[in-house]
Amino acid sequence: VWIGLPLGIALGASKTSAPPPPGELTDLRHLSTIALAGNNARVEWVNALCLEEGRSFESAICRLQTDGIVTLVEDTDCLRIKIAEAFNCPLTSSMFTRPKLQALYRTLAAAMRIYRDRGAEAEARLGEVFLHAGSDSDAARQFEIAGHLFVDRGALHAGASYYQQAAVLFHGIGLDLQWGRSLYEAAKSLCSEGDWDVAEELCRRIYSRFAKDDRLGVAANICLGFGDCLLEHNERSAEKWYQIVFGNLI
């Protein structure tokens, strides 16, 4: 199913000189649908939600523009819907049942995957949408991607935060290796930022978990890897982690 909106239709809807059809009214349910996609959302995302709701995108947007509630803004590769700062959108939780809300979030996630924004914030936002849609595994993987992108650009605390969110979700669905991987990446990021105590505590948790389950190979790799992270900052602490591989305790 084509969920995009032809550019010509979208541009036509942006002309406030064309009045909406007689009797067309903006209702709170439609405003909630737009708010669900988020401020500055791509037109295609909102159109996908309108199709899910069986509503007319063009007439609604035209009316909302006439009322001064939204504007269509041209971006480099798309049109976006900007909600007026002074306007308070209705709470989506009060307008939809929980199953309907999850269905809308699933639709939004699908649209965001097809018409994709790039960058750490965009990947994190997609993770949040998956979380609202009830897809914890997809949300966890998105948070991992966001964590990696934040770390790559030097935002280490933000990256560590998203890695930890991914770890919580992986733990909840029983994916232990992915849990350990995400928590380890968070620890490495915090270590690079100088938060060695917090980073060491995270690695202790990982080591304890895998050592308890007799997965000593995984536990040993954690010790060696984190020792390498600490080596340039604190040789004595690094040595403690190396010694664990040979049966010593921290």
Buried (B, 14 or more C-beta within 10 A) or exposed (E): EEBBBEEEBBBEBBEBEEEBEEEEEBEEEBBBBBBBBBBEBBBBBBBBBBBBBEBBBBBBBBBBBBEEBBBBEEEEEBBBBEBBEEEEBBEBEEBBEEEEBBBBBBBBBBBBEBBEBEEBEBBBBBBBBBBBBBBBBBBBBBBBBBBBBBBEEEBBEBBBBBBBBBBBBBBEEEBBEBBBBBBBBBBBBBBBBEBBEBBBEBBBBBBEBBBEEEBEEBBBBBBEBBBBBBBEEBEEBBEBBBBBBEEEEE
